Amino acid sequence: MSSFGIETMSESTTFDYIDNDPLVVVTLVNSVSNKKVNAYAYLDTGSDAVVVPRDLWLKLGLEMTHRSNVSAVGGIVTAWYTRINLEFLENKHRNIIAFYQDDGDVLIGRNILDKYSVTFDGRNSKLSIL
């Protein structure tokens, strides 16, 4: 196991939870300017898409060019979105939809998660991704 709490075994990668949370490091990329930002992200099986908070949205220089009505915890809301590239586990995901939110954390939704097999092991505070 590395000092960063990441262990690679065959094709599966196991992460230790960070501060008791299932977080992973991702690189968000503005697909127009190629500006990159590394960030911790929650793997959120309840989210259909990637969500980027305002501070990182601005650092990346993303624009609010599209909006859509989306279902959220509080009901239907209007949300801004754009397309970005995302690097995760040495894989590059291109032209994916990412929604803007005023605050909070980066969320990796099912538009990325459905490409992997993900196991949350809360008892042992580990996250396995295949």
C-alpha positions as CSV (number, residue, x, y, z in Angstrom):
1,M,0.0,0.0,0.0
2,S,1.3,3.5,-0.9
3,S,1.5,6.3,1.6
4,F,-1.5,7.9,-0.1
5,G,-3.8,5.1,0.9
6,I,-4.1,3.8,-2.7
7,E,-3.5,0.1,-3.4
8,T,-3.6,-1.5,-6.9
9,M,-4.3,-5.2,-7.2
10,S,-4.6,-6.6,-10.8
11,E,-7.3,-4.4,-12.3
12,S,-9.0,-3.3,-9.0
13,T,-7.9,-0.2,-7.2
14,T,-8.6,0.2,-3.5
15,F,-8.7,3.5,-1.7
16,D,-8.8,4.2,2.0
17,Y,-11.6,6.6,3.0
18,I,-10.3,10.2,3.7
19,D,-11.6,11.6,7.0
20,N,-14.2,8.8,7.0
21,D,-15.5,9.7,3.6
22,P,-15.3,7.8,0.2
23,L,-13.3,10.5,-1.6
24,V,-11.1,10.1,-4.7
25,V,-8.8,12.5,-6.5
26,V,-9.9,13.6,-10.0
27,T,-8.6,16.1,-12.5
28,L,-11.3,18.4,-14.0
29,V,-10.4,19.8,-17.4
30,N,-11.9,22.7,-19.3
31,S,-12.3,21.1,-22.7
32,V,-11.9,24.5,-24.5
33,S,-8.9,26.0,-22.8
34,N,-7.4,22.7,-21.4
35,K,-7.1,24.4,-17.9
36,K,-6.9,21.7,-15.3
37,V,-7.8,21.5,-11.6
38,N,-7.1,18.5,-9.2
39,A,-9.8,18.0,-6.6
40,Y,-11.2,15.5,-4.1
41,A,-14.6,14.1,-5.3
42,Y,-17.3,12.1,-3.7
43,L,-18.6,9.1,-5.7
44,D,-22.3,9.8,-5.6
45,T,-24.5,6.9,-6.9
46,G,-27.6,9.2,-6.4
47,S,-26.4,11.8,-8.9
48,D,-26.9,11.3,-12.6
49,A,-24.0,13.5,-13.6
50,V,-20.8,15.2,-12.4
51,V,-21.4,18.3,-10.2
52,V,-18.8,21.1,-9.9
53,P,-18.9,23.7,-7.2
54,R,-18.6,27.4,-8.0
55,D,-15.0,27.9,-6.8
56,L,-13.7,25.2,-9.1
57,W,-16.0,26.2,-11.9
58,L,-14.5,29.7,-11.9
59,K,-10.9,28.4,-11.6
60,L,-11.5,26.3,-14.7
61,G,-13.0,29.3,-16.5
62,L,-16.2,27.3,-17.4
63,E,-19.1,29.2,-18.8
64,M,-22.8,28.8,-18.0
65,T,-23.9,28.2,-21.6
66,H,-26.7,25.6,-21.1
67,R,-29.4,25.1,-18.6
68,S,-31.9,22.4,-17.8
69,N,-34.6,21.5,-15.4
70,V,-33.3,18.7,-13.1
71,S,-34.7,16.7,-10.3
72,A,-33.0,17.4,-7.0
73,V,-33.7,16.7,-3.3
74,G,-35.9,19.7,-3.0
75,G,-37.8,19.1,-6.3
76,I,-37.3,20.4,-9.8
77,V,-34.7,23.1,-10.1
78,T,-33.1,24.9,-13.1
79,A,-29.3,24.1,-13.3
80,W,-26.5,25.3,-15.5
81,Y,-24.3,22.8,-17.2
82,T,-21.4,22.5,-19.6
83,R,-19.2,19.8,-21.0
84,I,-15.8,19.1,-19.5
85,N,-13.1,16.4,-19.6
86,L,-12.4,14.4,-16.5
87,E,-9.4,12.3,-15.6
88,F,-10.0,9.5,-13.1
89,L,-8.0,6.4,-12.4
90,E,-5.7,7.2,-15.3
91,N,-8.7,7.1,-17.6
92,K,-9.7,10.2,-19.6
93,H,-13.4,10.8,-19.9
94,R,-14.1,13.4,-22.6
95,N,-17.0,15.7,-23.3
96,I,-19.1,14.7,-20.2
97,I,-21.9,16.8,-18.8
98,A,-21.0,18.7,-15.6
99,F,-23.6,20.7,-13.6
100,Y,-22.8,23.9,-11.6
101,Q,-23.7,24.3,-8.0
102,D,-23.1,27.3,-5.8
103,D,-21.2,25.4,-3.0
104,G,-20.5,22.0,-1.9
105,D,-18.1,19.3,-3.2
106,V,-17.3,17.8,-6.5
107,L,-19.6,14.8,-7.1
108,I,-18.9,12.1,-9.6
109,G,-22.2,10.9,-10.8
110,R,-23.5,7.9,-12.7
111,N,-22.4,9.3,-16.1
112,I,-18.9,8.3,-14.9
113,L,-19.6,5.6,-12.2
114,D,-21.6,3.4,-14.6
115,K,-18.3,2.7,-16.5
116,Y,-16.9,1.0,-13.4
117,S,-17.7,-1.5,-10.7
118,V,-17.6,0.3,-7.4
119,T,-17.7,-1.3,-3.9
120,F,-18.2,0.8,-0.8
121,D,-16.8,-1.0,2.3
122,G,-18.0,1.2,5.2
123,R,-16.9,-1.2,7.9
124,N,-13.3,-1.1,6.8
125,S,-13.4,2.4,5.4
126,K,-12.3,1.3,1.9
127,L,-13.5,2.0,-1.6
128,S,-12.8,-0.5,-4.4
129,I,-13.1,0.4,-8.1
130,L,-12.7,-2.0,-11.0
